[in-house]
Amino acid sequence: MTLTTRKLAVTGMLAAISIILGLTPVGLIPLPFSPTKATIMHIPVIIGTIVEGPIVGLIIGAIFGLFSMYQAATMPTNPAQFVFLDPLVALLPRLLIAITTYYAYRGVRQVLSKDTRAVVPGMVAAAVGTLTNTVGVLLTIYLRYGAKYAEILGIPPETVGGFILGIGITHGIPEIIVAVIIVTAVLQGLQRIYRKVF
């Protein structure tokens, strides 16, 4: 898969949006009741993947992951953010967003009529991409740092799994809803501009 001029332009535009989101509180939103941040930085990854393919999504996902590491190193909002210095926590799940989004979108498009607009596949891909981010990050935190994470947060080690699951629910559901709304709106707009279904 080659990077055409259009792919490079879309990558640059979505990368710029990711950088702006990463440098402002809009992209990674600290929550007073949680040791992790809510995010919308996965949305450019999802859109880039659907519109231009998984390579573009991987590039934008890498930017997302690197900004998570950057924020953990330079602007930590709590001591539990040390986990995001680990590339397996901060980077790998963000790269996987592109892969799961791509196959979810293409899979649903193949099942539906070729004349169907991208609404349903886009909604499914947005939900799958968001779940990949949430589950990937939290599962990796649990597997790699469960006991240390519990210690820093001052909770019993045997409850850390339930605690992380609670984070997944309180962050994941709103993030899915926001991603589905934004991705659907953007795809509908792009379909009108390009006069095609991606």
Secondary structure, 3 states (H helix, E strand, C coil): CCCCHHHHHHHHHHHHHHHHHHHCCCCEEECCCCCCEEECCHHHHHHHHHHHCHHHHHHHHHHHHHHHHHHHHHCCCCHHHHHHHCHHHHCHHHHHHHHHHHHHHHHHHHHCCCCCCCHHHHHHHHHHHHHHHHHHHHHHHHHHHHHHHHHHHCCCHHHHHHHHHHHHHHHHHHHHHHHHHHHHHHHHHHHHHHCCCC
